[in-house]
Amino acid sequence: MKILFYFGHPAQYLFARATIKRLRNKPDFEVVILIKTKDVLENLLKTDGFPYKNILPQERGRSKFHIAWSLLKRNFKILPLLLKNRPDLMIGTDASIAQLGKLLNINCISITEDDYEVIKTLGDLTYPFSNTILCPEICKVGKWENKKTGYKGYMKLGYLHPNVFNPRFSVIEKYKLPAKYVILRLAKLTAHHDFGVKGIDSFFLDKMIFSIKDHGYLPLISSEDKIDKRFEDYLLRIEPSDMHHVLSFSSLLICDSQSMSVEAAMLGIPSIRYSDFAGRISVLEELEHKYALTFGFKVGREDDVLQKIQKLLVQKDLKEIFQKKKTELLSEKVDVTAFLEWFIRNYPESETIMKFNPEYQNKFIC
């Protein structure tokens, strides 16, 4: 069975990385990986040593025109590859493979963790052509519910479940990080669904750094984009592959990144999200209101964020409290890598099983 994975974001690749390793070790499976340039995606693949093809080496622009033009280019780049080396199944979060899969009668599984209303443009371009939409149970996929296969978990558990990931304290020692530090993650906000969305600006960053230092913690900035020179002394300079180990031993994450907030929750690290997306994403709403692992604030509520920072950083046994919350979450969620490997290896029969007996997935809870 030949499987083609297409990745346009580091989190998408990380979700499937452990599954790809397992499939590559099976004699009856062949895996092909296509990517486009995005953040540290190519760096991660190089580190892991997987063969891949980068079909768009240059990062696209930020305008709607650039996004549409990029989709056309991906279609033209991928089509001849499919005609020459036809896969049995395609997996990814992209309209191009869904559209080309429909054209060439190749099954396509679209993976997502975002609600349709948040990624409406991508959904309209992708879901009509997908055979299956594989996503957490909590996600909403609009009028394509008949194509949805929901699982008890999150995409981030594909690479941060304890059966897959073990934090290494040696990484902390390598970078000589202190016992008490807070990560400030600044997203680039250039995705198709980020138009008009605001996050942390320089003025608010100044206030948060002062508050963090005032409580005896070291602020460390991780940014997808260039930052003002006055913040360079706080930059977290590490290998991308070490990021989750550094996050695992942090005391708090503050960010305007939805993705990293979910990652922190999987590791039992409290997070504060400052973004226009607060209150709009089902996965994060569940993590906030059911498991109390993250806290979302819309742009403009700076004072509320500063108060929450103070409340968390002065809380006794902060790490122990949030590790217990993580344990509760894991007791109700599947080992996503084990589930995904089963789902792919047995597709499309696995989809039928999940439709008629969704409790079958409980065998992957451990």
N, C-alpha and C positions, 0 to 999 in steps of 0.2 A: 504494500500500500504506500503510495507516494503522497506525502502531505506537504503543502506549501503554506508557510507562515509569512504574513506580511506585517511588519511593525513600523509604526510612524511615531512612536513615543517610547521612552525608556520603560515606563510602567507596564506597557503592553508586553514588551519583551520579558521583563522580569516575571510577570504573571505566568508565562508559559515556559520559562527557562528550565526549571526542574523537570517538567513534563517532556521537553525536547530531549534532555539528557537521557531520560528513561527510554523514549522511543528510539533514539539513535542506537541504543544498546540491543534493540530487538532486531533479529535478522530479517524479519518480514516487513520492516518499515524503512522508508527512505524519507528524509526530511530536507526540504529546500527552504532557505530563509531569504526573504527580500526585505530591504529597509529603505527609508529615506533619512536624510540627515536631520537630526533633532537632538539638541542638548547633548547628553553623554551617551546616547544610544550606541553609536558605532564603537566608542571606547569600551563599553561593556561587552560587546560581542568579541572584540579583539582580545580582551582580557580572558574571556571564557574559551577562546580558541575555536569557536564555531565557524564553519565556512558560511559566507553570506555574499549577497550582491547588493550594493547600494545603487538604487536606480535614480536617485536624485541627490547627488553629492553636495549641491548648494542649497542652503536653507532658503525657503521661500520668503517673500515679503509679507507685510502685515495686512494689506488691504484685501477687501473682498475679491477684487480682480485677481490678485496674486493667488488667493486660495482656489478660485475657479480654474485659473490657468494651471496650477499645480496638479489638480485632479485630471485635467486633460492630458498633461504630460505623463502622469503615472499610467493612465490607460494605454497610451501609445508605447510606453516603455515595457509594460507588463504583457501586453497582448502577444507579441512575437515569442516571448519566453514561454507562454502557455501553449501556443501552437506547436512550438518545437519540442517541449518537454512536458506533456500534459499530466497534471497531477490528478489524483483521485479525489482529493478534498483540499479546500482552502480555508484558512482560519486567520482572522484578523479583525481590526476595527477600522475599516476603510471602505469608502464607496467603490473604489476602483475594482477590488477583487470581487465584490458582490455583483457589480454590473457586468464584469467580464465573465464571472461564473454563470450568470444567467444566460449570457450570449452563447457561451460554449457548452452549456449544460453540465457544468461542474458544480458539485455541491459546495456551498459556502456557509461556514459558521461565523456569524458576526459576534464578537465578544464586546461587552460593554459593562460599565458600572455607573453610567450616568442616566438619569431619567430623560425620556424623550423631549420633554418641555425645555430642558437645559441645552440639549444638542439637536434641536429640531431640524436645522438645516442638514446636518449629517444624517440624521434619522431618515429624512425624506429622500435623501440620495442613496441610502444604503438598505434600509429595511424592506422596501418593496422587492428587492432583488435577492435577499438573503433566504436561504432555506431554513436556518435556525438562528434565533437570537439567544445566545447563552449569557445569562447575567444573574446576579444575586436575586433571590426571591423578592426582596423589598423594592427592586427597581421597577419603574413604570415604563412601558414601551409604546404607549399610545394605542392606536387602533390595530397594532400588530401583535396583540396578546396571543393569537393563535399560533404564532411562530416562536413564542417565548418558551425557553426551558430555564426555569429558575432553580437555583441551588442555594442551600443553607450555608452561605459564606460570603466572602468578598474577594475580589480579584487580588488584593494585596496579601491574602492568606496563601496565594499560590507561591509566594516567595518568602513570607514571614511567619508561616506556621512553624511551631517548634519542631515538627518532624522534618522540616526542610532547612531552617535557619537557626544557628546557635551563635549568639553574640560573643565576640572574642574581646576580652579585656586587653589582650596584647596590642590591639589597634589603638586603644586609648594611650597605652604606654608609648607606642611608636610616635605619636604626635605630642606626647608630654602634656596631655590635657588635664586640667584640675578636676577635683572631685565634684565641684559644683559649677555647672555651666548650663546656659540656656541657648538653644538654637533659634535664630531668626531667619526664616526662609522666605525669600522674596521671589515670587514667580514672575515670568516674563509677560504673562497675560496676552499672548498673541494667537491663541487657538481660535478656530472659527466661532466658538461660542463665547469668546471673551470680549467681543466688541461692546464698548461702553462700560465694561466692568472695571471698577476701581479697587485698589488694594492699599498697601502700606506706602506712604510717601516719605520723603526725607525728613520732614518736620516731625511726623509721628514717630519715625524710627529713632530720632534724637531723644524723644521723651521716654520711649521704652528702654533704650540703652541706659539712660540715667536711672530709671527705676530698678532695672535688673542689677546694676552695679551697686545701687544703694542697699540692696538686700544681700550683698555679699556673693553674688554669682557673676561669672564671666560671660558676657554676651558674645556669641559667635555667629557671624552672618554667612549664610549660604545664599548666593544670588545667581539666578539664571542670566541676568543682564549686568551690564556695567553699573557700578555704584559710585556715588560721590567720593572724591579722594579722602574726605575727612573720616570716612568709615573704613578705610583700607586696613587699619590696624586691627580691626575686629573680624576680618575675613577668615573664614574657615578654609584653610588650604590643605586639602586632602585628596587622595585618589577617589574617584567616583565610586569604585567598588567597595570602599570602606564606609560609605555614608550611613548605611543602616546599623553598622556596629557603633558608630559615633552617636547616632540617634538613640540607640538602645540604652546607653549609659548617661544620657542627658537628664536633666531634671524637668525640663519643660520645652515645648516647641511653640513658637509664635510665628504665624505665617499668613500669607494670603493665597496659599496653595491648598486646594482641596485634596489633591492626591496625597501629599505628605501628611496631612492631618489624619487620613485613614491609616497610613503606614504607622504613625505614632500610636494610634489606638491598638493596632495589632501587636505592638510591642509593650503595651501597658504604660505608655508615656503620655501624660496630660498634654493637650494642645489647645491653643487659642487661635481661632480663625477670624481674621478681620477682612471681610470681603462682601461685595454685593451679592455673592452666591449664598450667604448665610440664610438658612431657613428654606432653601430651594432644592436641596439634594437629598433624596430618600436615604441613601446609605449613611450620610453624615447625620441626618436627623435621627436615625435609629441608634447610631453610636453615641449621640448626645443625650437623647431623651430616654432610651432604654438602658444603656450601659454607663452613661455619665463619664465617658472617656474623652470627650472633646467639648469645646464651648465656642459657639459661633456668634459673631457680632457684625452687624451691617456697618458699612462705612459711615462715619459720622459719630459713632458711639465710642469715641476715644477714651472718655473718662471711665466708661464701663470696662473697657479693656484694661486700663491701668489698675483699676480696683481689683479685677480678677487676677492680674499678675501678682499683685501684693498678697491677695488672699491665698493663692497657691504657694507662693514662695515662702510664706511664713507658716504654712501648715506642717505640723509634725508628722513624721512617718509618711511623707507624700508618696515616695516610691512604693512603699509596701501597700498602701491603700489602692493605688492604681494597678499594681500587679495582681491584686485580688480581683479587681474588676475585669482584667484581661482573662484571668482563669475562668471566671463566670461566662464570659463571651465564648471562649474556646469550647466550653462544655456543651454549647448549643450549635456549634458550627462544624462543617466537614473539613477534613484534610483536603483542601482544594486541589492539590497536585495529584493525590491518589484518585480523586473523583474525576479530574480532567483526563488523566491517562485512561481510565476506564471508559469515559464517554467517547473519546476519540477512537480508541481501539475497537470499540463495538458500534460505532456510528454506521448507519442510522438506527440500528436496533435499540441503541441506548436511549435515543430520543423518545422512541415509542414506550420504553419501560418507564421513563420519567413522566410521560404524559399520563399513563394509566396507573402508575404506582410511585408517586413522588417520594414516598417514605422509604423506597429502596436505598436512597442516598444515605440513610441513617447508618448503614454499615461502614461509612467513611468517617463517622464521628468517633474521635478517640481522645 
